[in-house]
Amino acid sequence: MTYVYILTSAELPDYNYVGVTGDLKVRLAKHNAKEAPHTSKYAPWSLKTYIAFSDEAQAFAFEKYLKSGSGRAFAKKRL
């Protein structure tokens, strides 16, 4: 399974991060250990939501969509 996830920063509650991974628990631990350069300054993180995909290509396409303007609006309203 491939997971698309949304994290919320404890430092800035309105700040979210969207990513994709094959192992959700390990990836969240890396974000909170400040091993991911894009998210290190906003740690600690909590998992807001995730969606599992059996097709990796679909997961990456959905992540790309969530990072677009209309995808952010969708996530804010629906997820």
C-alpha positions as CSV (number, residue, x, y, z in Angstrom):
1,M,0.0,0.0,0.0
2,T,1.1,3.6,-0.6
3,Y,-0.3,6.3,1.7
4,V,-1.0,9.9,1.0
5,Y,-1.0,11.8,4.3
6,I,-1.7,15.2,5.7
7,L,0.2,16.4,8.8
8,T,-0.7,19.3,11.1
9,S,2.0,21.2,12.9
10,A,1.7,21.6,16.7
11,E,3.6,24.9,16.4
12,L,1.4,26.4,13.7
13,P,-2.0,24.6,13.8
14,D,-3.1,26.1,10.4
15,Y,0.1,24.8,8.7
16,N,-0.4,21.4,7.0
17,Y,2.1,19.2,5.1
18,V,1.1,16.7,2.4
19,G,3.3,13.7,1.6
20,V,3.3,10.2,0.3
21,T,5.0,7.1,1.8
22,G,4.9,3.3,1.9
23,D,5.3,3.2,5.7
24,L,3.3,5.8,7.5
25,K,4.5,5.2,11.1
26,V,8.2,5.4,10.1
27,R,7.6,8.5,8.0
28,L,5.8,10.3,10.8
29,A,8.6,9.4,13.2
30,K,11.1,10.9,10.7
31,H,9.1,14.1,10.5
32,N,9.0,14.4,14.3
33,A,12.7,13.6,14.6
34,K,13.4,16.5,12.2
35,E,15.0,14.2,9.6
36,A,12.9,15.7,6.8
37,P,14.4,19.1,5.8
38,H,11.1,20.6,4.6
39,T,9.2,20.0,7.8
40,S,11.9,20.2,10.5
41,K,11.3,23.7,11.6
42,Y,7.5,23.1,12.2
43,A,7.8,19.9,14.3
44,P,6.2,18.3,16.2
45,W,3.6,16.9,13.8
46,S,0.4,15.0,14.2
47,L,-1.4,13.0,11.6
48,K,-4.5,14.7,10.4
49,T,-5.6,12.2,7.8
50,Y,-4.3,9.6,5.4
51,I,-5.6,7.7,2.4
52,A,-4.3,4.3,1.3
53,F,-3.8,3.5,-2.4
54,S,-3.0,0.1,-3.9
55,D,-1.7,1.8,-7.0
56,E,1.4,3.9,-6.4
57,A,0.8,6.1,-9.5
58,Q,-2.6,7.0,-8.2
59,A,-1.1,7.9,-4.8
60,F,1.4,10.3,-6.4
61,A,-1.2,11.8,-8.6
62,F,-3.5,12.5,-5.6
63,E,-0.6,14.0,-3.6
64,K,0.1,16.3,-6.5
65,Y,-3.5,17.3,-6.6
66,L,-3.6,18.0,-2.9
67,K,-0.6,20.3,-3.3
68,S,-2.5,22.4,-6.0
69,G,-4.8,25.3,-5.2
70,S,-8.0,23.3,-5.8
71,G,-6.6,20.3,-3.9
72,R,-5.8,22.5,-0.8
73,A,-9.4,23.8,-0.9
74,F,-10.7,20.3,-1.2
75,A,-8.6,19.1,1.8
76,K,-9.6,22.0,3.9
77,K,-13.3,21.5,3.2
78,R,-13.5,17.6,3.1
79,L,-10.5,16.1,4.9
